[in-house]
Amino acid sequence: MSLRNLKRLNSKGDTIVEVMIVLTILGLAIGISYATANSSLKDISQAEEHAQATELAQSQIEGLRTLLAPGSPNIFITGPFCLVPSGSTYAIAPTSPTLWPGGTYPSGCQMSGNTPYTIKVSDLSVANPALPPDTFEIIIQWPDIHGQGTDTVTLGYQLHTTP
């Protein structure tokens, strides 16, 4: 066998080391792609949950506007509460401050679907007379999708009376 034939035999295919290097690089690329896609999906889900919580807070504001017409007396309770749709109007459901942010709430104050939202509305003008009347704070909380505590949406609202 000549030297030329030996070189030709050695160049016919890849060695096992070359194949293992290629498989390692391919595995790393797939792993990084999976981690990036998984993180992106969680971020999308978190954004959807935040949008849904904002809609819940806005529905509480609509309930406030429905129940408190301009010039009418404030009918809301002193402690935290939530507004539960009841036919064409809303019912006031008290939430105890000692139970917030866990514990048992009235069924209308804890929305359970895929994400368990907890709703709390407070009339800030009752606790702080320096604030304008009918100043409310709406807090929506739910478990963080990343398992790192809770996410929160907080909206402030003041009912403006028209002269």
N, C-alpha and C positions, 0 to 999 in steps of 0.2 A: 504494500500500500504506500502510495506516495504522499508527500506532504500536502499536495494540492487536494487529494481525496480526503484527508483528515480535516482540512479546513472546511470543505464542503459538508461533511457530516456534522460538524459543530454548528454550522449556521442554518441548519434546517428548521429549527424551532426555538421557542422561548424556553428558558430554564425555569425550574420551579420557583426560584427566588424572584425572577421577574414577574411571574404570574402572581405571586403572593404580594408583591409591592403594588401591583395594579389593583388587586382586590382590596388591599388596605386603603388605598387612596379613594377607590370607589365607595367603600363603606363609610369613610369619613364624610365624603360629599353627600351621600344619602342621609346620614345622621344629622348633619348640619341643616340640610333641606327640611327634614322632618321637624326639627326643633324650631326652625323659623316659621314653618307653616302652623305648628301647634300654638306658638306664641301669638301669631296673627289672628288665629281663630278665637283665642281667649280675649284678645283686645277687641275684636268685633262683638263678641258676646257682651263684654263689659260695656261697650258703647250702647248696645241695644238695651241693656238693663238700665243704664243711666237715662236714656230717652223715655223709657216706660215710667221710671220714677218721676221724671219731670212732668209727664202727662198726669200722673196721679196727683202731684202737687198742684198742678193747674186745675184739676177737677175739684180739689179742696177749695181753691180760690173761688171757683164758680159757685160752690156751695155757700161760701161766705157771702158772696154778692147776692145770692138768692135769698138767704135768710135775713140779711141785714139791709133793708132798704134805706136809702138816705133819709135822715131825720127820724128814724125809728129808734127806740131804745135798744141798747145792746142786750141781747138775749143769751149770750154765750156764758158758759160757766167759767169760774176763775181758774181752775186747774187745766192741765192739758186735756185735749179732746180730739176727736176726729169727726168728720161729717160722713154719714152713711146714707147713700141714696135710698129714698123711701118714696116710691111712686114718683110724683112730679116735683117733690121737694126733697129736703134732707133732714135726717134725724141727728141729734147731737149725742155722741157716745163718749162718755168720760174715759180717760186713760189715766191711771194712777201714776204719779211721778216716781213712786217707789218701784214700779214694775218696769219702767223704761230703762234700758233698751231691750230687755228680754221679757220673760214672764208671759202671762196670759192677758190678751187683749180681747175686746169685743170682736166678733168675727169680721165686721166691716172695717175695722181698723188694722187688720192684718190680712193683706192680700196674699193668697197662697197660690198660685200657678206654678210655673217652673221656678220662679224666684219668689221667696217669701219676703214681701215688703211690709214694713211696719210704719204706720202713719201717726204723726203727732202734730196737733195744731195748738198754738198757745196765743192767747190775747196778751201781747206784751204791754199794752197801754194800761191794763189792770195792775200789773206788777210794778210798772214804772210810770207814775202819773206825769212825768216830764215829757213822755212821748205823746204824739198826737193821738186822739181817740181812734179806736178801731184800727190799731196797728197789730198785725198778726205775723206769726212766724210758723211756717209749715216745714216740718222735717220728715223726710222719707229715708229709712235705713233698710239695708239688706246685706246679706253675707257677701263678702268679696269673692269673686270667681277664682281668684288666685289662692284663696284660703288664708288670707292675711288680715283677718278682722272684718270690718264692715265698711261699706261704701255709704255715702250720705249725700242727699240733695237737700239743700236748705234754701227756701224762698221766703222773702219778706213781702208783706202786702199791707197797704194801708187803703182802707176804703175812703174814697174821696166823695164828699157830699157836694152836690151842686146847689147853688143858691136859688 
